[in-house]
Amino acid sequence: MIINVDDTLCLEFLDEAHAATLFNLINDNRVYLSQWLPWVENMRGVEHAENYISNCKRQAIAKTDFAFAIMFEKKIAGRIGIHYINGQNKLGEIGYWLADGLQGKGMVTNCCRAIINYGFTDLGLNRIEIKCATANDRSRAIAEKLNFKREGILRQGEWLNGGFVDLYLYSMLKEEWEGM
């Protein structure tokens, strides 16, 4: 599955064919990504990327997670997805990352718009959340640029780099998105 974002950007459903390139991108950006993403230290080889992708595909079949590669000019630039989908309550959480040096061009914001549309339209969600560390200014700015509502702080909501960090909780409702 491919979701077109613009002329240079699309989202490709993660597949085993992405494993080596995805791992190499993570490995090349390991220090940068590990500032905010607790799973980076566990991604130690291509086999870990393959296992991750296989797990993502199983979760997609179960309709609990949909993971995509962010493709910029036909090369993997990062990853985005809707995770922790709760079908009964029709909610999910967006997660994303982009390789160092590609920020500031609006790519993640535009990819988020596309994945939000996918979540509300194709997946039938009513609520989409974004959680980010309170000190992660770039991620916070994306949620706010997209007019997500900041609902509060999840105190010590994530274990990161040997300690707990507080997370902002942002949300968007389908009716709010459709009204924009």
C-alpha positions as CSV (number, residue, x, y, z in Angstrom):
1,M,0.0,0.0,0.0
2,I,1.2,3.5,-0.9
3,I,-0.1,6.8,0.4
4,N,1.0,9.7,-1.8
5,V,1.8,12.9,0.1
6,D,3.2,15.1,-2.6
7,D,5.5,15.0,-5.7
8,T,8.5,14.0,-3.7
9,L,7.0,12.3,-0.6
10,C,5.0,9.1,-0.1
11,L,4.3,6.5,2.6
12,E,5.0,2.9,1.7
13,F,3.5,0.1,3.9
14,L,6.6,-1.5,5.6
15,D,7.7,-4.7,3.9
16,E,10.7,-7.0,4.4
17,A,12.3,-5.4,1.3
18,H,12.7,-2.2,3.4
19,A,14.6,-4.0,6.3
20,A,18.2,-3.5,5.3
21,T,17.7,0.1,4.2
22,L,15.7,0.9,7.3
23,F,18.3,-0.6,9.6
24,N,21.1,1.3,7.9
25,L,19.2,4.5,8.3
26,I,18.6,3.8,12.0
27,N,22.2,2.8,12.5
28,D,23.5,6.0,10.7
29,N,21.2,8.1,12.9
30,R,21.5,6.1,16.1
31,V,22.8,8.9,18.3
32,Y,20.3,11.4,17.0
33,L,17.3,9.1,17.2
34,S,18.1,7.7,20.6
35,Q,17.6,11.1,22.2
36,W,13.8,10.6,22.0
37,L,13.1,7.0,20.9
38,P,13.6,4.2,23.5
39,W,13.6,1.3,21.0
40,V,16.7,2.4,19.1
41,E,19.2,0.6,21.4
42,N,17.4,-2.7,20.6
43,M,17.8,-2.3,16.8
44,R,21.2,-3.9,16.5
45,G,21.1,-5.7,13.1
46,V,19.1,-6.2,9.9
47,E,17.5,-9.2,11.5
48,H,16.0,-6.9,14.2
49,A,14.5,-4.7,11.4
50,E,13.2,-7.9,9.7
51,N,11.6,-9.0,13.0
52,Y,10.1,-5.6,13.6
53,I,8.6,-5.5,10.1
54,S,7.2,-9.0,10.4
55,N,5.6,-8.0,13.7
56,C,4.2,-4.8,12.1
57,K,2.6,-7.0,9.4
58,R,1.0,-9.3,12.0
59,Q,-0.3,-6.2,13.8
60,A,-1.7,-4.8,10.6
61,I,-3.6,-8.1,10.0
62,A,-5.0,-7.7,13.5
63,K,-5.8,-4.0,12.7
64,T,-3.8,-2.8,15.8
65,D,-0.9,-1.1,14.0
66,F,-0.1,0.2,10.5
67,A,3.6,1.1,9.9
68,F,4.9,3.0,6.8
69,A,8.3,4.0,5.5
70,I,8.5,7.7,4.8
71,M,9.9,7.8,1.2
72,F,11.5,11.1,0.1
73,E,12.6,11.2,-3.5
74,K,12.2,7.3,-3.6
75,K,14.5,6.7,-0.6
76,I,13.6,5.8,2.9
77,A,13.9,9.0,5.1
78,G,12.1,7.8,8.2
79,R,9.0,5.9,9.5
80,I,5.5,6.8,10.5
81,G,2.5,4.8,11.7
82,I,-0.7,4.5,13.6
83,H,-0.1,2.3,16.7
84,Y,-1.9,1.0,19.7
85,I,-5.2,1.0,17.8
86,N,-8.2,0.2,20.0
87,G,-11.0,-0.8,17.7
88,Q,-13.7,-0.7,20.3
89,N,-12.9,2.9,21.2
90,K,-11.8,3.8,17.7
91,L,-8.5,5.4,18.7
92,G,-4.9,5.2,17.8
93,E,-1.6,6.9,18.3
94,I,0.7,8.4,15.7
95,G,4.5,7.7,16.0
96,Y,7.1,9.1,13.6
97,W,10.8,9.8,13.1
98,L,12.9,11.3,10.4
99,A,16.6,11.0,9.7
100,D,18.8,13.8,11.0
101,G,19.3,16.6,8.6
102,L,15.8,16.3,7.0
103,Q,13.9,18.2,9.6
104,G,12.5,21.7,9.0
105,K,11.1,21.0,5.6
106,G,7.6,20.2,6.7
107,M,8.0,16.5,5.7
108,V,6.7,15.0,8.9
109,T,3.9,17.5,9.2
110,N,2.7,16.6,5.7
111,C,3.2,12.9,6.3
112,C,1.1,13.3,9.5
113,R,-1.7,14.9,7.6
114,A,-1.7,12.0,5.2
115,I,-1.7,9.4,8.0
116,I,-4.4,11.3,10.0
117,N,-6.6,11.2,6.9
118,Y,-5.9,7.5,6.5
119,G,-6.7,6.9,10.2
120,F,-10.0,8.8,10.2
121,T,-11.1,7.8,6.7
122,D,-9.8,4.3,6.0
123,L,-9.5,3.0,9.6
124,G,-12.6,4.6,10.9
125,L,-10.9,6.1,14.0
126,N,-12.6,8.8,16.0
127,R,-9.5,9.9,18.1
128,I,-5.8,10.1,17.2
129,E,-3.2,10.8,19.8
130,I,0.4,12.0,19.7
131,K,2.7,11.6,22.7
132,C,6.1,13.2,22.9
133,A,8.6,14.0,25.6
134,T,8.0,17.5,27.1
135,A,11.5,18.5,26.1
136,N,11.1,17.3,22.4
137,D,10.4,20.7,20.9
138,R,10.3,19.5,17.3
139,S,7.7,16.8,17.9
140,R,5.7,19.1,20.1
141,A,5.7,21.7,17.3
142,I,4.3,19.2,14.8
143,A,1.4,18.3,17.0
144,E,0.7,22.0,17.6
145,K,1.0,22.9,13.9
146,L,-1.6,20.3,13.1
147,N,-3.9,21.8,15.7
148,F,-3.9,18.8,18.1
149,K,-5.2,19.7,21.5
150,R,-2.7,19.3,24.4
151,E,-4.6,17.4,27.0
152,G,-2.0,17.2,29.7
153,I,1.2,15.6,30.9
154,L,1.8,11.9,31.5
155,R,4.1,12.1,34.4
156,Q,7.1,9.8,34.0
157,G,5.3,8.3,31.0
158,E,8.3,6.7,29.3
159,W,11.6,5.1,30.2
160,L,14.3,6.8,28.1
161,N,18.0,6.7,28.3
162,G,18.1,5.4,31.9
163,G,15.4,7.5,33.4
164,F,11.7,8.4,33.1
165,V,10.6,11.4,31.1
166,D,7.3,13.2,31.1
167,L,5.2,13.1,28.0
168,Y,2.8,15.6,26.5
169,L,-0.5,14.0,25.4
170,Y,-2.1,15.6,22.3
171,S,-5.3,14.5,20.6
172,M,-7.4,15.2,17.5
173,L,-11.0,14.1,17.1
174,K,-12.4,13.2,13.7
175,E,-15.0,16.0,13.9
176,E,-12.2,18.6,14.6
177,W,-10.1,17.3,11.7
178,E,-13.0,17.4,9.3
179,G,-13.8,20.9,10.3
180,M,-10.3,22.1,9.4
